[in-house]
Amino acid sequence: SALQLAERMLQKKPGEEAVDPSPGASVWEEHLVEAIDRTLTLDPDHPDGTGLAYKAAFTLYETGEHERAIDWFQDVLDRDPSSQEARLASHLILDSYAKQEDWTGLEEWALSFHEDEEVGDAADREMAFKIASQAGRAALNEDSSADDWLTWIDRYGEEPEVVEQAVEALRAEGRAAEADALEGATAP
């Protein structure tokens, strides 16, 4: 089948040295992903659908095509959220957003992962919440209003540096009374 042929072509030849992957999938990697896509389109309930979707996702992830990889990893989650592949997919979605420096996307996905009790375990969900917090701060550092800082504080708790940023933003927006109230409420 086309899937088997593409898989064989991707295997390293004996004596061949590994090279750093360049961004973007090779022709054979594209053929593999296309063959998986055709297979799962023709047979959506394929007995190894989760594994095939994961293979396509991971192939794209390894080649730096993170947006496409995220779509395929999401397919893995949709197929079998309680599988080991789904757990790994969730982690690699987090990593894909981070590699793209898409802090808003990372925060949203991490919060979704944190709230999804079907995928992973309690430790995974706790880790996802911490990542959401860090990603949210990174997004705020790029572009934010006082209300954005206040939303972060409501969601993740009061951290002195974040409160300080929120107070500065409130004052910059002419909201001195709110800044004073926030400072007063968080003072030791």
C-alpha positions as semicolon CSV with decimal commas, in nm:
position;residue;x (nm);y (nm);z (nm)
1;S;0,000;0,000;0,000
2;A;0,104;0,364;-0,030
3;L;0,124;0,384;0,348
4;Q;0,372;0,097;0,371
5;L;0,580;0,232;0,083
6;A;0,604;0,578;0,241
7;E;0,701;0,423;0,576
8;R;0,979;0,217;0,414
9;M;1,117;0,521;0,232
10;L;1,139;0,713;0,558
11;Q;1,344;0,448;0,732
12;K;1,711;0,528;0,765
13;K;1,932;0,334;0,527
14;P;2,218;0,127;0,678
15;G;2,532;0,336;0,721
16;E;2,347;0,660;0,669
17;E;2,425;0,928;0,925
18;A;2,147;1,115;1,096
19;V;2,115;1,475;0,991
20;D;1,940;1,761;1,161
21;P;1,588;1,782;1,026
22;S;1,511;2,097;0,835
23;P;1,178;2,270;0,877
24;G;0,913;2,123;0,655
25;A;0,832;1,770;0,564
26;S;1,025;1,587;0,294
27;V;0,847;1,445;-0,007
28;W;0,832;1,102;0,158
29;E;0,706;1,243;0,485
30;E;0,435;1,425;0,292
31;H;0,350;1,101;0,111
32;L;0,323;0,923;0,447
33;V;0,088;1,187;0,589
34;E;-0,118;1,187;0,268
35;A;-0,141;0,806;0,272
36;I;-0,257;0,813;0,634
37;D;-0,509;1,084;0,551
38;R;-0,647;0,879;0,260
39;T;-0,658;0,564;0,472
40;L;-0,851;0,734;0,753
41;T;-1,079;0,918;0,509
42;L;-1,174;0,590;0,341
43;D;-1,197;0,402;0,671
44;P;-1,268;0,646;0,958
45;D;-1,306;0,353;1,199
46;H;-0,977;0,193;1,098
47;P;-0,868;-0,046;1,376
48;D;-0,539;0,145;1,415
49;G;-0,686;0,487;1,344
50;T;-0,548;0,637;1,665
51;G;-0,200;0,502;1,596
52;L;-0,203;0,616;1,234
53;A;-0,324;0,965;1,327
54;Y;-0,048;0,982;1,589
55;K;0,211;0,875;1,330
56;A;0,099;1,153;1,094
57;A;0,099;1,407;1,377
58;F;0,440;1,308;1,505
59;T;0,588;1,310;1,154
60;L;0,469;1,668;1,108
61;Y;0,580;1,764;1,459
62;E;0,932;1,635;1,394
63;T;0,956;1,835;1,072
64;G;0,850;2,157;1,242
65;E;0,507;2,175;1,084
66;H;0,345;2,243;1,418
67;E;0,013;2,386;1,301
68;R;-0,060;2,078;1,093
69;A;0,072;1,854;1,369
70;I;-0,168;2,012;1,619
71;D;-0,461;1,929;1,390
72;W;-0,350;1,566;1,368
73;F;-0,280;1,543;1,742
74;Q;-0,634;1,674;1,799
75;D;-0,759;1,392;1,576
76;V;-0,578;1,146;1,807
77;L;-0,758;1,298;2,107
78;D;-1,093;1,284;1,931
79;R;-1,045;0,918;1,844
80;D;-0,942;0,783;2,184
81;P;-0,892;1,040;2,462
82;S;-0,799;0,776;2,720
83;S;-0,516;0,625;2,512
84;Q;-0,145;0,670;2,574
85;E;-0,124;0,830;2,231
86;A;-0,377;1,093;2,343
87;R;-0,172;1,168;2,653
88;L;0,142;1,210;2,443
89;A;-0,051;1,412;2,184
90;S;-0,164;1,655;2,454
91;H;0,194;1,710;2,565
92;L;0,313;1,757;2,208
93;I;0,034;2,006;2,138
94;L;0,165;2,206;2,434
95;D;0,517;2,180;2,296
96;S;0,404;2,277;1,944
97;Y;0,242;2,597;2,069
98;A;0,556;2,676;2,270
99;K;0,785;2,616;1,972
100;Q;0,571;2,859;1,771
101;E;0,580;3,104;2,062
102;D;0,202;3,120;2,042
103;W;0,150;3,204;2,408
104;T;-0,223;3,265;2,377
105;G;-0,277;2,934;2,199
106;L;-0,055;2,760;2,454
107;E;-0,250;2,907;2,745
108;E;-0,585;2,811;2,592
109;W;-0,472;2,456;2,513
110;A;-0,310;2,409;2,855
111;L;-0,630;2,521;3,029
112;S;-0,831;2,283;2,810
113;F;-0,592;1,997;2,892
114;H;-0,611;2,089;3,262
115;E;-0,991;2,063;3,257
116;D;-1,011;1,740;3,052
117;E;-1,023;1,447;3,293
118;E;-1,027;1,193;3,009
119;V;-0,671;1,269;2,900
120;G;-0,371;1,196;3,117
121;D;-0,367;1,195;3,494
122;A;-0,379;1,446;3,779
123;A;-0,007;1,521;3,746
124;D;-0,052;1,598;3,375
125;R;-0,340;1,832;3,452
126;E;-0,146;2,009;3,729
127;M;0,149;2,054;3,495
128;A;-0,086;2,191;3,228
129;F;-0,224;2,449;3,472
130;K;0,129;2,570;3,552
131;I;0,209;2,594;3,183
132;A;-0,113;2,788;3,125
133;S;-0,009;3,034;3,394
134;Q;0,336;3,085;3,243
135;A;0,200;3,112;2,889
136;G;-0,060;3,362;3,006
137;R;0,213;3,577;3,157
138;A;0,419;3,555;2,839
139;A;0,117;3,666;2,635
140;L;0,057;3,955;2,874
141;N;0,416;4,070;2,840
142;E;0,364;4,103;2,463
143;D;0,042;4,302;2,464
144;S;-0,199;4,364;2,749
145;S;-0,439;4,597;2,918
146;A;-0,504;4,637;3,288
147;D;-0,811;4,417;3,251
148;D;-0,595;4,142;3,098
149;W;-0,365;4,152;3,402
150;L;-0,665;4,145;3,637
151;T;-0,810;3,845;3,452
152;W;-0,477;3,664;3,493
153;I;-0,480;3,737;3,868
154;D;-0,838;3,607;3,898
155;R;-0,750;3,289;3,709
156;Y;-0,409;3,203;3,853
157;G;-0,375;3,389;4,181
158;E;-0,185;3,686;4,308
159;E;0,185;3,688;4,233
160;P;0,369;4,003;4,341
161;E;0,520;4,072;3,997
162;V;0,183;4,031;3,827
163;V;0,008;4,254;4,080
164;E;0,279;4,514;4,021
165;Q;0,222;4,495;3,644
166;A;-0,154;4,521;3,693
167;V;-0,112;4,826;3,917
168;E;0,116;4,991;3,659
169;A;-0,133;4,917;3,380
170;L;-0,423;5,051;3,585
171;R;-0,235;5,373;3,656
172;A;-0,135;5,407;3,288
173;E;-0,503;5,379;3,196
174;G;-0,599;5,648;3,450
175;R;-0,756;5,403;3,693
176;A;-0,568;5,515;4,005
177;A;-0,846;5,424;4,249
178;E;-0,850;5,064;4,124
179;A;-0,467;5,055;4,137
180;D;-0,471;5,178;4,498
181;A;-0,738;4,923;4,591
182;L;-0,539;4,638;4,434
183;E;-0,221;4,747;4,611
184;G;-0,406;4,776;4,939
185;A;-0,570;4,434;4,903
186;T;-0,241;4,258;4,830
187;A;-0,014;4,445;5,074
188;P;0,149;4,223;5,339
